[in-house]
Amino acid sequence: MHTDSAAPTHAGAEQVRAVIESLDRGGSTPVDTGQAKLDFRTVTITTEEGEAIRRWVVSENATHTIEVGLAFGFSALYICEGLLLNGHPDPRHVTLDPWQSSGYADRGLQILEEAGVRALVEFHGESSQLALPRFIKEGRQFDLAFVDGNHRFDAVFVDLYYLGHLVRKGGVIILDDYQLPGIRRAASFFVSNLGWKIEETSPPDDQHSWVVLRTSATEDTRDFRYFVEF
């Protein structure tokens, strides 16, 4: 198991870290969701990706974050750990997952409870295409987003479109499963047409990779005829 020994300490973050390490040790075993036994590692991020997510939460000094896809809560634990390490008085992590109850028997929420961070997580059991536009209407804003929901091109494109309005200008969106053609293609539009930047990509891996995107820091002033092939 790879750990980041340079990570600063915080009382609440230490509890989260203990749960992360416990899940990491037993991560290859099936988890009983009540309907089926799902292997933890087949539906969650790698330890290395989790540490990268935490690092970006800390480096962006994030206070409000959002995540599409909760599953067993492994990525949410890393995000919450980063929020606690930042030391802000009122951190908040919003997560969306329409399958949390039916597919995961609320195990992700239970894990967050065990880690002591359930109170700072705002959970919505609905799809992102319904929740995200409502958040825009409510005037909500986030410092960082993590996307690991529906992996089809159109769904990812819609997630990125709405998150581009929800994440602060010049903020960070981390996109999982970047090795999939549909996901890579969706991200390409925003890089080619909206001036987003690729800040970091994971080491080359045909099976699994991720990318860190930074949204444009300026207003979108494109002419209605503007379009760049992506």
Beta strands, then each sheet from edge to edge (+ up, - down):
strand 1: 30-32
strand 2: 37-39
strand 3: 64-68
strand 4: 92-96
strand 5: 121-124
strand 6: 142-147
strand 7: 167-176
strand 8: 197-201
strand 9: 210-214
sheet 1: 1+ 2-
sheet 2: 5+ 4+ 3+ 6+ 7+ 9- 8+
end
